[in-house]
Amino acid sequence: MNNSTVVSSRKERFLHKLKLIGLVPQPQTNYLHLKKTTPQIKEAEEEEHHDEVAAVRCPPGGAEAAILYTTSLRSIRKTFEDCHSIRFLLQSFKVAFQERDVAMDLGFRDELWKVIGGGGRVVPPRLFVRGKYIGGADEVITLHEQGKLRKLFDGIPTVGLPAGNCGCAGCGNLRFVVCTNCNGRRKVVAIGGGDREGGGGGDFVRCLECNENGLMKCRICS
């Protein structure tokens, strides 16, 4: 028996003993390979999860459109400035988008809360593109800085600003005008009876053409 045979036999006996006590050496993991692939796998999983969640958050009329929920109230400065920043960003892309001001119409607020879900208060701005929820100001700006935001609008019609950058001639880009039916009073003279405000025999009923602020959507740009 030569020396190589003896060494091999000793090695086999040694490995056999280790196996009996559960200390068999495990194959070395190529950590360098994992280091290279893990970020890509994680990013792909995050994108897939985002798509799954976003797919079920589609506001009315948003399947093939870009919809931005904002507020025109200045009581909370950061919220107002965030809305202005995201609006300006979308305008710089020159893409057509629907702006829904929750301060102008509580119906938009309820609509947003229902779409987002969770039962909590949702603070604008909130962006949806082609039926998918993109996020608030932080998420939108992050996507823009990563160069991923612009491509989300592929397929969305582009628009140009009118001469003089004056916007809509009907509402000045406010999307709402004073109700032409009641002149913003939210009441109209009752004709032929009907459900009178207060449930009594008054001469006025609630105007059905406007919202709680006496405003109606602009018929030119809405």
C-alpha positions in Angstrom: 0.0 0.0 0.0 1.6 3.3 -1.1 1.5 6.6 0.8 -1.3 8.2 -1.4 -3.6 5.2 -0.6 -3.0 5.6 3.1 -3.7 9.4 3.0 -6.9 8.8 1.1 -8.1 6.1 3.5 -7.4 8.4 6.5 -9.3 11.2 4.9 -12.3 9.0 4.2 -12.3 7.8 7.8 -12.0 11.4 9.1 -14.9 12.6 6.9 -17.0 9.6 8.0 -16.5 10.6 11.7 -17.5 14.2 10.9 -20.6 12.9 9.2 -21.6 10.9 12.2 -21.5 13.9 14.5 -23.1 16.2 12.0 -20.0 18.3 11.2 -19.6 17.5 7.5 -18.1 20.6 5.8 -20.7 22.4 3.6 -19.9 23.5 0.0 -18.7 27.1 0.0 -21.2 29.7 -1.2 -20.2 32.0 -3.9 -21.0 35.2 -2.0 -19.5 37.3 -4.8 -22.2 36.0 -7.2 -25.0 36.7 -4.7 -23.7 40.2 -4.1 -24.1 40.9 -7.8 -27.5 39.3 -8.3 -29.3 40.2 -5.1 -29.9 43.9 -5.9 -31.4 43.1 -9.3 -33.6 40.4 -7.9 -34.8 42.7 -5.1 -35.5 45.5 -7.5 -37.5 43.2 -9.8 -39.5 41.8 -6.8 -40.3 45.4 -5.7 -41.4 46.4 -9.1 -43.6 43.3 -9.4 -45.2 44.0 -6.0 -45.7 47.7 -6.9 -47.5 46.7 -10.2 -49.8 44.2 -8.3 -50.8 46.8 -5.7 -51.1 49.6 -8.2 -53.3 47.6 -10.6 -56.2 47.6 -8.2 -56.1 51.4 -7.6 -57.8 53.0 -10.5 -59.9 56.1 -10.1 -63.0 56.6 -12.2 -62.1 57.4 -15.8 -58.4 56.8 -15.2 -57.8 53.6 -17.1 -56.2 55.4 -20.0 -55.5 58.8 -18.5 -53.2 60.6 -16.0 -55.1 61.9 -13.0 -53.6 64.2 -10.3 -55.4 64.8 -7.1 -54.5 68.2 -5.6 -55.8 70.8 -3.2 -55.9 74.6 -3.7 -56.2 75.2 0.1 -53.1 77.1 1.5 -53.8 76.3 5.2 -51.0 73.6 5.1 -48.1 75.2 3.2 -46.2 72.0 2.5 -49.2 70.2 1.1 -50.0 73.2 -1.1 -46.4 73.5 -2.3 -46.2 69.7 -3.0 -49.3 70.0 -5.2 -47.8 72.9 -7.0 -44.5 71.1 -7.6 -46.1 68.0 -9.0 -48.5 70.0 -11.2 -45.5 72.0 -12.6 -43.6 68.8 -13.2 -46.4 67.3 -15.3 -46.9 70.5 -17.2 -43.2 70.5 -18.1 -43.8 67.1 -19.7 -46.6 68.6 -21.7 -48.8 65.6 -21.2 -52.6 65.8 -20.8 -53.7 65.1 -17.2 -56.8 65.6 -15.2 -56.4 67.6 -12.1 -59.0 66.9 -9.4 -59.0 69.5 -6.6 -60.4 68.0 -3.4 -60.9 71.4 -2.0 -63.2 72.4 -4.8 -65.3 69.3 -4.7 -65.7 66.9 -1.7 -66.7 64.3 -4.3 -63.1 64.2 -5.4 -61.9 63.8 -1.8 -64.3 60.9 -1.2 -63.3 59.4 -4.5 -59.6 59.5 -3.6 -60.1 58.0 -0.2 -62.1 55.2 -1.6 -59.5 54.4 -4.3 -56.5 54.5 -1.9 -58.4 52.6 0.8 -57.0 51.8 4.3 -59.7 53.9 6.0 -57.3 56.7 6.8 -57.0 60.3 5.7 -55.1 60.7 2.4 -53.2 63.9 1.8 -52.7 65.3 -1.8 -51.0 65.3 -4.1 -51.6 61.8 -5.5 -50.8 60.7 -9.0 -52.4 57.9 -11.1 -51.3 57.0 -14.6 -53.2 54.7 -16.8 -55.1 53.1 -13.9 -52.0 52.6 -11.7 -51.3 54.4 -8.5 -47.9 56.1 -8.7 -47.8 57.8 -5.3 -47.5 61.1 -3.5 -45.0 63.9 -3.9 -42.0 62.0 -2.6 -42.6 59.0 -4.7 -43.2 61.0 -7.9 -40.1 63.2 -7.4 -38.0 60.1 -6.7 -39.1 58.5 -9.9 -38.3 61.7 -11.8 -34.8 61.8 -10.3 -34.2 58.2 -11.3 -35.4 59.0 -14.8 -38.3 56.6 -14.6 -41.2 59.0 -14.4 -41.3 60.2 -18.0 -41.7 56.8 -19.6 -44.8 56.1 -17.5 -46.6 58.7 -19.7 -45.9 56.8 -22.9 -49.3 56.6 -24.8 -50.7 59.6 -22.9 -51.6 62.5 -25.3 -49.4 65.6 -25.3 -50.8 69.1 -25.1 -49.6 72.6 -25.9 -50.3 75.7 -23.9 -52.5 78.3 -25.6 -51.0 81.5 -26.8 -50.0 83.8 -24.0 -50.0 80.9 -21.6 -53.5 82.0 -20.4 -55.0 78.6 -20.0 -58.7 77.9 -20.3 -60.8 80.8 -21.3 -63.7 79.6 -19.3 -62.2 79.0 -15.8 -58.6 80.2 -16.0 -57.4 76.6 -15.4 -59.4 76.4 -12.1 -61.5 73.6 -13.6 -64.6 75.0 -11.9 -66.9 78.0 -12.4 -69.7 79.6 -10.4 -72.9 77.6 -11.0 -74.9 79.2 -13.8 -78.1 77.7 -12.5 -78.1 79.3 -9.0 -75.3 81.8 -9.3 -73.5 80.0 -6.5 -76.3 80.3 -3.9 -76.9 76.5 -4.1 -80.7 77.1 -4.0 -83.2 77.5 -6.7 -86.9 78.4 -6.7 -89.1 75.3 -6.3 -91.2 74.6 -9.4 -94.0 72.1 -9.0 -93.2 71.1 -5.4 -90.4 68.7 -4.8 -88.1 68.1 -1.8 -87.7 71.5 -0.3 -84.6 72.3 1.8 -85.3 71.7 5.4 -88.2 69.4 4.7 -90.8 72.2 5.1 -92.9 74.3 2.8 -90.1 76.7 1.7 -89.9 78.2 -1.7 -86.4 77.0 -2.5 -84.8 73.6 -3.1 -81.2 72.5 -3.3 -79.6 73.2 -6.7 -78.7 69.9 -8.4 -76.2 71.5 -10.9 -73.5 72.5 -8.4 -71.5 71.1 -5.5 -71.3 72.0 -1.9 -69.4 75.2 -2.8 -71.9 76.4 -5.4 -69.4 75.5 -8.2 -69.8 73.4 -11.3 -67.2 71.8 -13.5 -66.0 74.0 -16.4 -67.7 72.8 -19.6 -64.7 73.8 -21.7 -61.8 72.0 -20.1 -63.4 69.4 -17.8 
